[in-house]
Amino acid sequence: MSRSRCQRATESASSAAYSVRAIPVKRTRRRPAFSIIELLVALTISSMLLTATLVALNASFRSYKVTTESASSHVVGRLVMQRLLTLIRTGEEFGPYPANPIVNPIIKSTSIEFAVPVTDTLTQVWTIERVTAETPETGPYYIQATVTQIDDGTVISTETRIMLRYVQDMLFTLEYDVGPRLIRANIDLTLRPDDDQADSIAVGPDAPIIRMVASVSPRRLEE
């Protein structure tokens, strides 16, 4: 009986030892790092994405520049054109006058001169002309206005002001009748869009040239 117990105890111990030895040992696997080729591929893709982003950003800056320059030039050009039309409508004694209005009643000039009555004794003499800013052949030019105040035949003051900058060209076509009397004045104004704030972005100018054409007759002629 005791031998049987000893045998069973020995078998249980050997079975327990075998069970302990049969438990598998977990091994931690080392994850491999990125290879040089994978790093180069990732850097190439990143550089391509950054380049595409910079190109899109540059295109948006150019579009912003074109929009701001065109909008500001349109607004300023229209204001100056309306001012010129109003002055010519209320003016009189226009010049320059053609040498022989019977043969050729039309004269083309880069300047116009006229008088605007203010009161019974006070008169303003306006001289509006295209002034060379840089190169006489290509411009850009300025539209300059010289206003002379005359009170009862005496010159009181003379003031010169710049009405518009970055003008590509300006031409007055004046049609006269014998008198001398101005029948019609055509104004052909071409602007080169330019905006100092947009220029700070440091991209090339791409805005198109703006052209404005208007025709006006003096009000005294219509009466």
Backbone torsions as a table, in degrees:
resi	resn	phi	psi	omega
1	MET	NA	-44.0	178.4
2	SER	-67.3	-34.3	177.6
3	ARG	-66.0	-39.1	179.1
4	SER	-64.7	-38.3	177.4
5	ARG	-66.2	-41.0	178.4
6	CYS	-63.6	-39.5	-179.9
7	GLN	-65.2	-42.0	179.1
8	ARG	-67.4	-36.7	178.9
9	ALA	-66.1	-40.1	179.1
10	THR	-64.9	-42.6	179.9
11	GLU	-64.4	-38.5	178.5
12	SER	-65.4	-40.7	179.9
13	ALA	-66.1	-42.4	179.3
14	SER	-66.2	-36.6	178.2
15	SER	-66.5	-40.6	178.0
16	ALA	-64.4	-41.5	178.7
17	ALA	-63.8	-39.5	178.8
18	TYR	-65.9	-38.0	179.0
19	SER	-64.7	-40.8	179.0
20	VAL	-64.2	-42.6	-179.2
21	ARG	-69.8	-23.6	-176.4
22	ALA	-79.9	-13.0	-179.5
23	ILE	-67.7	121.0	-179.2
24	PRO	-71.3	147.4	179.5
25	VAL	-94.7	124.8	178.9
26	LYS	-76.0	129.2	179.1
27	ARG	-110.4	132.8	178.2
28	THR	-79.8	124.0	179.8
29	ARG	-88.2	133.7	179.2
30	ARG	-83.0	125.9	179.0
31	ARG	-78.1	132.6	-179.1
32	PRO	-71.6	146.2	178.0
33	ALA	-81.3	172.4	178.0
34	PHE	-69.5	142.3	176.8
35	SER	-85.6	169.0	-179.1
36	ILE	-64.6	-36.3	179.4
37	ILE	-64.5	-42.9	178.8
38	GLU	-64.1	-39.3	177.0
39	LEU	-63.9	-41.3	179.2
40	LEU	-65.0	-39.9	178.1
41	VAL	-63.9	-42.4	179.4
42	ALA	-64.5	-41.8	178.1
43	LEU	-64.9	-38.4	179.0
44	THR	-63.9	-44.8	179.4
45	ILE	-63.9	-41.6	179.4
46	SER	-63.7	-42.4	179.4
47	SER	-65.4	-37.8	177.2
48	MET	-64.4	-40.9	178.1
49	LEU	-65.6	-41.6	178.4
50	LEU	-65.4	-39.7	177.8
51	THR	-62.9	-44.0	178.1
52	ALA	-62.9	-37.3	178.3
53	THR	-65.9	-42.6	179.2
54	LEU	-66.3	-37.8	177.5
55	VAL	-64.0	-43.0	178.0
56	ALA	-65.0	-38.1	178.5
57	LEU	-66.4	-41.1	177.8
58	ASN	-64.3	-39.7	177.9
59	ALA	-64.6	-38.5	177.8
60	SER	-67.0	-36.5	176.5
61	PHE	-64.1	-42.4	178.5
62	ARG	-63.5	-42.8	178.2
63	SER	-63.1	-39.8	177.4
64	TYR	-63.5	-41.3	-179.9
65	LYS	-63.9	-45.6	179.8
66	VAL	-62.0	-42.9	-178.2
67	THR	-65.2	-46.8	-177.7
68	THR	-67.0	-41.4	-180.0
69	GLU	-66.0	-45.1	-179.6
70	SER	-64.3	-42.8	-178.7
71	ALA	-65.2	-47.8	-178.6
72	SER	-66.4	-38.8	180.0
73	SER	-68.5	-37.7	177.2
74	HIS	-62.4	-46.0	-177.4
75	VAL	-65.0	-49.4	-178.5
76	VAL	-65.5	-41.1	179.5
77	GLY	-62.8	-41.0	178.8
78	ARG	-66.7	-38.9	177.8
79	LEU	-63.2	-44.1	179.0
80	VAL	-65.8	-40.3	178.8
81	MET	-63.6	-42.5	177.4
82	GLN	-63.5	-37.4	177.9
83	ARG	-64.4	-43.4	178.4
84	LEU	-63.7	-44.0	-179.7
85	LEU	-62.7	-40.2	179.5
86	THR	-65.5	-41.8	179.8
87	LEU	-64.8	-42.7	-179.2
88	ILE	-68.2	-36.6	179.4
89	ARG	-64.1	-34.4	-178.6
90	THR	-95.7	2.3	-175.3
91	GLY	-92.3	175.0	178.1
92	GLU	-155.9	169.2	179.6
93	GLU	54.5	64.1	-174.2
94	PHE	-83.8	155.0	174.7
95	GLY	-153.7	163.6	3.0
96	PRO	-73.5	154.2	-176.1
97	TYR	-109.4	137.8	-178.9
98	PRO	-65.0	152.7	-178.5
99	ALA	-65.9	-38.6	179.9
100	ASN	-135.6	90.5	-176.9
101	PRO	-67.3	-19.5	178.9
102	ILE	-71.7	-41.7	-179.7
103	VAL	-79.1	-47.6	-178.1
104	ASN	-136.1	94.7	-176.5
105	PRO	-81.5	-1.8	-176.2
106	ILE	-110.7	134.1	177.1
107	ILE	-132.3	140.0	177.9
108	LYS	-111.4	132.8	-175.2
109	SER	-150.1	158.0	175.0
110	THR	-93.4	9.9	178.6
111	SER	-145.3	162.0	176.4
112	ILE	-146.8	145.8	-179.5
113	GLU	-135.2	137.7	-179.3
114	PHE	-160.1	166.9	179.0
115	ALA	-111.3	140.4	178.2
116	VAL	-121.2	109.4	178.1
117	PRO	-68.0	131.4	178.1
118	VAL	-102.9	-52.2	174.0
119	THR	-130.5	-170.3	179.5
120	ASP	-65.5	-29.9	-178.4
121	THR	-112.9	-21.8	-175.9
122	LEU	-96.8	130.9	179.4
123	THR	-135.1	139.9	174.5
124	GLN	-105.0	128.4	176.2
125	VAL	-104.0	115.7	-177.6
126	TRP	-101.2	133.1	171.8
127	THR	-124.9	108.2	-179.2
128	ILE	-108.6	124.8	-174.3
129	GLU	-145.6	159.1	175.5
130	ARG	-89.5	121.6	-176.0
131	VAL	-109.4	136.4	-179.8
132	THR	-71.7	129.0	179.0
133	ALA	-98.2	-43.4	-177.0
134	GLU	-128.4	-82.5	-178.2
135	THR	-103.0	125.8	-177.9
136	PRO	-60.1	-29.0	-176.1
137	GLU	-82.1	-38.6	-172.2
138	THR	-114.6	-15.2	-178.5
139	GLY	82.9	-163.5	4.8
140	PRO	-73.9	165.6	-177.6
141	TYR	-118.9	172.8	172.2
142	TYR	-116.2	152.1	167.0
143	ILE	-98.9	113.5	-175.8
144	GLN	-110.9	136.6	178.6
145	ALA	-118.7	129.1	176.1
146	THR	-113.8	119.0	-176.5
147	VAL	-112.3	122.0	178.9
148	THR	-113.0	123.5	179.0
149	GLN	-90.7	123.1	179.9
150	ILE	-122.6	120.2	179.6
151	ASP	-115.8	111.0	178.3
152	ASP	55.3	43.8	177.1
153	GLY	83.4	0.3	-178.8
154	THR	-112.3	130.3	178.3
155	VAL	-73.4	120.5	-179.6
156	ILE	-91.5	-49.1	-177.2
157	SER	-155.0	160.2	176.0
158	THR	-135.9	127.5	-177.3
159	GLU	-129.6	134.7	178.0
160	THR	-115.8	130.6	-178.7
161	ARG	-137.8	154.8	176.1
162	ILE	-94.5	118.1	179.7
163	MET	-84.7	-35.0	-175.7
164	LEU	-156.6	139.8	178.8
165	ARG	-109.6	170.4	177.5
166	TYR	54.0	50.7	177.5
167	VAL	-94.3	125.3	177.5
168	GLN	-74.8	-41.6	178.7
169	ASP	-165.9	154.6	175.6
170	MET	-148.9	130.6	-176.8
171	LEU	-138.2	129.6	174.2
172	PHE	-101.7	127.8	173.5
173	THR	-110.6	108.8	-173.2
174	LEU	-107.6	125.9	178.9
175	GLU	-110.6	121.5	-173.9
176	TYR	-111.3	161.8	170.5
177	ASP	-120.4	163.8	-179.9
178	VAL	-63.8	129.3	-179.5
179	GLY	174.8	-61.0	-2.0
180	PRO	-78.8	140.7	-178.5
181	ARG	-144.2	126.9	179.7
182	LEU	-78.8	125.6	177.7
183	ILE	-90.4	-46.3	-176.0
184	ARG	-153.3	145.4	175.8
185	ALA	-126.5	125.2	176.2
186	ASN	-106.1	132.5	-179.7
187	ILE	-115.1	123.2	177.8
188	ASP	-116.4	107.6	-174.4
189	LEU	-117.9	128.3	178.3
190	THR	-121.5	125.5	-176.3
191	LEU	-111.4	146.8	171.7
192	ARG	-105.5	106.8	-175.8
193	PRO	-58.2	135.9	178.6
194	ASP	-157.6	131.8	179.4
195	ASP	-136.1	121.8	-176.0
196	ASP	-64.7	-35.9	179.5
197	GLN	-67.5	-39.4	178.9
198	ALA	-71.3	-28.4	179.6
199	ASP	-67.1	-22.0	-179.9
200	SER	-68.5	-13.1	178.1
201	ILE	-74.6	-18.9	176.3
202	ALA	68.2	47.4	171.1
203	VAL	-123.5	159.0	-175.3
204	GLY	-68.1	148.3	178.1
205	PRO	-71.6	125.4	-179.6
206	ASP	-123.6	-0.6	-175.9
207	ALA	-68.4	139.3	-179.0
208	PRO	-74.1	158.9	177.4
209	ILE	-69.0	140.3	-178.9
210	ILE	-107.0	129.7	178.7
211	ARG	-121.3	133.0	178.7
212	MET	-127.4	132.0	-179.6
213	VAL	-128.5	132.7	179.9
214	ALA	-144.7	156.7	179.4
215	SER	-133.0	141.2	-176.8
216	VAL	-150.1	150.2	175.8
217	SER	-121.3	144.5	178.0
218	PRO	-59.9	143.4	-177.2
219	ARG	-67.0	-35.3	-179.3
220	ARG	-64.4	-29.6	177.4
221	LEU	-70.9	-37.1	-179.3
222	GLU	-68.8	-32.4	178.4
223	GLU	-68.8	NA	NA
